[in-house]
Amino acid sequence: MLTQKPQAISGVSPDHETMIEELYPSIAETGIGDMMHRLLDSFPKRVWGLKVSNVLFGLPLAPIGAAVYLWMKVFGSKYVLTNRNIKRVASMGYRSFESIPISQVITATVDPDSRRTFYHTGDVRIVGAGGQSLLLLRGVPRPDRFCQVIQEACDAKRQVAASLAQINARH
């Protein structure tokens, strides 16, 4: 079935909000996750390629980590990037905790002190004009990659807005 107005890019519309990416924060953002990280990184010496602390504490901490993970999936939040907003919403349901339009975003950076090597996570800070912090996303898995996705979405939004303005100026 053909639509009335064909879209320039399949699945992208200037009129509708489209989800780009959805991700769940790591257990690293919790106090228990931070404690587990400290224990698992406490002995950096390696034996047969494994950290001694991982061998000593890994198995005993596994049930605790699994329980925190399941609790976060049910009662926690998730981060949603759309073609219009960056949101923190409830893991289950549609309740929105925070939302900012991507048109206000200047850059997304990873807080250097927030990195957790065991979990490969970090906190992503969304910065607006004037350098003010608009939103802090805690415990983001692979934060450098997510910052790049946010930046690309912001650039695409600006380019689409400029193109639409130019098209509307013709009429």
C-alpha positions as CSV (number, residue, x, y, z in Angstrom):
1,M,0.0,0.0,0.0
2,L,1.4,3.4,-1.0
3,T,1.3,6.4,1.3
4,Q,0.0,9.8,0.3
5,K,3.4,11.5,0.8
6,P,6.5,9.4,0.3
7,Q,9.2,9.8,2.9
8,A,12.7,10.8,1.9
9,I,14.2,8.2,4.3
10,S,12.3,5.0,5.0
11,G,10.9,5.0,8.6
12,V,11.7,8.6,9.3
13,S,9.1,11.3,9.4
14,P,9.3,14.9,10.4
15,D,5.8,14.6,11.7
16,H,6.1,11.5,14.0
17,E,8.4,10.6,16.8
18,T,10.4,7.5,15.9
19,M,12.5,5.5,18.3
20,I,16.2,5.3,17.4
21,E,17.6,3.4,20.3
22,E,16.4,2.1,23.7
23,L,18.8,0.8,26.4
24,Y,18.8,-0.2,30.0
25,P,21.3,1.1,32.5
26,S,23.8,-1.4,33.9
27,I,23.7,-2.5,37.6
28,A,26.8,-0.4,37.9
29,E,24.6,2.6,38.6
30,T,23.4,1.1,41.9
31,G,25.2,1.1,45.2
32,I,25.3,-2.7,45.2
33,G,26.7,-2.7,41.6
34,D,29.4,-0.2,42.6
35,M,30.4,-2.3,45.6
36,M,30.6,-5.4,43.3
37,H,32.8,-3.4,40.9
38,R,35.2,-2.4,43.7
39,L,35.4,-6.0,44.9
40,L,35.9,-7.4,41.4
41,D,38.7,-4.9,40.7
42,S,40.3,-5.1,44.1
43,F,43.1,-7.5,43.1
44,P,44.4,-6.5,39.6
45,K,47.0,-9.2,39.4
46,R,46.2,-11.7,36.7
47,V,46.6,-15.5,36.8
48,W,46.1,-17.3,33.5
49,G,44.5,-14.1,32.0
50,L,41.9,-13.7,34.8
51,K,42.0,-11.2,37.6
52,V,42.5,-12.9,41.0
53,S,39.5,-10.8,42.4
54,N,37.2,-12.1,39.6
55,V,38.1,-15.7,40.5
56,L,37.6,-15.2,44.2
57,F,34.5,-13.0,44.2
58,G,32.8,-13.7,40.8
59,L,30.8,-16.8,41.7
60,P,29.7,-15.7,45.2
61,L,28.5,-12.3,43.8
62,A,26.7,-13.7,40.8
63,P,23.3,-14.3,42.5
64,I,23.4,-10.8,44.0
65,G,24.1,-9.3,40.6
66,A,21.3,-11.3,39.0
67,A,18.8,-10.2,41.6
68,V,19.8,-6.5,41.2
69,Y,19.6,-6.9,37.4
70,L,16.0,-8.4,37.5
71,W,14.9,-5.8,40.0
72,M,16.1,-3.0,37.7
73,K,14.3,-4.6,34.7
74,V,11.0,-4.6,36.6
75,F,11.2,-1.5,38.8
76,G,14.0,0.6,37.2
77,S,14.2,2.9,34.2
78,K,15.5,2.8,30.7
79,Y,16.8,5.4,28.3
80,V,15.1,6.1,25.0
81,L,16.5,8.1,22.1
82,T,14.0,9.2,19.5
83,N,14.3,11.5,16.5
84,R,12.9,14.3,18.7
85,N,13.8,13.6,22.4
86,I,16.1,11.8,24.8
87,K,14.0,10.3,27.6
88,R,14.3,8.4,30.8
89,V,11.2,6.3,31.2
90,A,10.0,3.4,33.4
91,S,11.3,0.0,32.4
92,M,7.8,-1.3,32.3
93,G,5.0,0.9,31.1
94,Y,5.2,4.4,29.6
95,R,5.7,6.7,32.6
96,S,8.3,9.4,31.7
97,F,10.7,10.6,34.4
98,E,12.8,13.1,32.3
99,S,12.7,14.2,28.7
100,I,14.7,16.8,26.7
101,P,14.3,17.7,23.0
102,I,17.3,16.8,21.0
103,S,17.1,20.2,19.3
104,Q,18.5,21.6,22.6
105,V,21.4,19.2,22.8
106,I,24.8,20.6,21.8
107,T,26.9,17.6,22.8
108,A,26.9,14.3,24.8
109,T,30.0,13.4,26.8
110,V,31.1,10.6,29.1
111,D,32.0,11.7,32.6
112,P,35.6,10.4,33.0
113,D,35.2,9.6,36.7
114,S,32.1,7.5,36.1
115,R,33.7,4.7,34.1
116,R,33.4,1.2,35.5
117,T,35.9,-1.0,33.7
118,F,34.4,-4.3,34.8
119,Y,30.9,-3.4,33.5
120,H,32.2,-1.3,30.5
121,T,29.8,1.5,31.5
122,G,29.9,5.2,32.2
123,D,27.6,8.2,32.9
124,V,26.6,10.2,29.8
125,R,26.1,13.9,30.3
126,I,23.9,15.7,27.8
127,V,25.0,19.3,27.5
128,G,23.0,22.2,26.1
129,A,23.9,25.7,24.8
130,G,25.9,27.6,27.3
131,G,27.5,24.4,28.7
132,Q,24.7,23.6,31.2
133,S,23.9,20.0,31.9
134,L,20.5,19.1,30.6
135,L,20.4,15.4,31.6
136,L,22.6,12.8,33.2
137,L,22.2,9.2,32.1
138,R,23.8,6.9,34.7
139,G,25.3,3.5,34.1
140,V,25.1,3.5,30.3
141,P,26.7,0.4,28.7
142,R,29.3,1.3,26.0
143,P,28.9,5.0,26.7
144,D,31.2,6.3,23.9
145,R,29.1,4.5,21.3
146,F,25.8,5.9,22.8
147,C,27.3,9.4,22.8
148,Q,28.1,9.0,19.1
149,V,24.5,7.8,18.4
150,I,23.1,10.9,20.2
151,Q,25.4,13.2,18.3
152,E,24.4,11.7,15.0
153,A,20.7,12.0,15.9
154,C,21.2,15.7,16.9
155,D,23.1,16.4,13.6
156,A,20.4,14.7,11.6
157,K,17.7,16.7,13.4
158,R,19.5,20.0,12.6
159,Q,20.0,19.0,9.0
160,V,16.3,18.0,8.6
161,A,15.2,21.2,10.2
162,A,17.4,23.3,7.8
163,S,16.1,21.3,4.8
164,L,12.5,21.8,5.8
165,A,13.1,25.5,6.4
166,Q,14.6,25.8,2.9
167,I,11.7,23.9,1.3
168,N,9.1,26.0,3.1
169,A,10.9,29.2,2.0
170,R,10.3,28.2,-1.6
171,H,6.5,28.3,-1.2
